[in-house]
Amino acid sequence: MAVTVETLEKLERRITLTLAAADINSEVETRLKKLARTVKADGFRPGKVPMSVVAQRYGYSVQYEVMNDKLGQAFNAAANEAQLRVAGMPNIAQKDESPEGQLAFDATFEVYPEVKIGDLAASEVERVSSEVTEEAIDKTVEILRKQRRTFAQRAAAEAAADGDRVTIDFEGKIDGETFAGGKAEGFQFLLGEGQMLEAFEKAVRGMKAGESKTFPLAFPEDYHGKDVAGKEADFLVTVKKIEAQHLPEVNEAFAKSLGIKDATIEALRADIKKNLEREVKFRVLARNKAAVMDALVAAAELDIPKALVSGETERLVEGAREDLKKRGVKDADKAPIPAELFTAQAERRVRLGLVVSELVRANNLQAKPEQLQAHIEELSQSYEKPAEVVRWYLSDRQRLAEVEAIVIENNVTEFVLAKAKVSDKALPFDELMAQA
């Protein structure tokens, strides 16, 4: 029997499903009889409960299950026969009138859109590149030295200077009242490393252990503490202790402490360069991939299924709740998170997913086994035991699926860059690394 598909609006469709009442009743009776073999009830032995009691207790739930199963089967059969690609779950409602001996339902749903991708040769994409310089290696060496620095208490006559670790008591007041977070004892910070506001560091710089000082401090308008942003406070600071930092020398012992097998400065710098080049590669790829995805979205024409946007929005809200849980927020699962906050992001994700899927299908850009293997091996090189990392990825289908998605995106990126109008831009190493 041919399925009649009614077009309602853009991607919305409707079909009518009919179920024979006799089939429903027969299946309900069969399931109740099967259930009666194991059901327990006071006053009856197992398997001896009268059918009338079983039907009274479980009839509604069993009928609900049967109806859901039958409607699901009928909808899938109808959608397949009409060759429809259904997006999301259908909304099924019983009709007010049905043919004799049957139950009729309207199934309203959306279908996947036709995706039209314009001429990619007309798309403009900026492709960035970056190099690991000797200066970048020098900065990384300094970071490693700071991670292994030690501190020794300064003499009482010595003043606090940049690089020192100072221990202070402080109290800040606004209009004569101490504000939240404006008071602490035994507070430590590294002077000159931007851990405190510049005005605060300037006041402490040059002080000696045991000295106290009062000074005004104007909080910036964009200060993260909204209660004090844009206001001026008066601070009282007492320096309790000043410790000078000691950085380890860059020598063979330093290289050895970092796990460098050859334990030479040359081997250390070579290892740093290798790691930085790997990081640069991934960051450049991510930047170029984002530019390609923006170009794809701009070049494509399609309607977006509301059901897919709704589903993606729900996932984003759940992701936000999980993030709150990780941050230790109490009752994060009950936190009021408006779905509207994620609507635009969800729409873009759905749109991009549909466009990428069409491009992959039309141009055979699926991930090949050798690409998956190569990507996993490249990821493993960042770890101490690469072979174990490779096995970890290959042993889990979910992790493999995540790698496959990345490889497909890389294939799409290369495909679009080969066709689009590409302008190349060399990014300084520091600028690339500073980007989120």
Secondary structure, DSSP 4 states (H G I P E B T S, - for coil): -PPP-EEEETTEEEEEEEEEHHHHHHHHHHHHHHHHTT---TTS-TT---HHHHHHHHHHHHHHHHHHHHHHHHHHHHHHHTT--EEEEEEEEE-S---TTEEEEEEEEEEPPPPEE--GGG-EEEEEE----HHHHHHHHHHHHHHT-EEEEPPTTPBP-TT-EEEEEEEEEETTEEEEEEEEEEEEEETTTTSS-HHHHHHHTT-BTT-EEEEEEEPPTT-S-TTTTT-EEEEEEEEEEEEEEEPPPSSHHHHHHTT-SS-SHHHHHHHHHHHHHHHHHHHHHHHHHHHHHHHHHHHEE----HHHHHHHHHHHHHHHHHHHHHTT-TTGGG----GGGGHHHHHHHHHHHHHHHHHHHHHT-PPPHHHHHHHHHHHHTTSS-HHHHHHHHHT-HHHHHHHHHHHHHHHHHHHHHHHSEEEEEEPPHHHHHH--
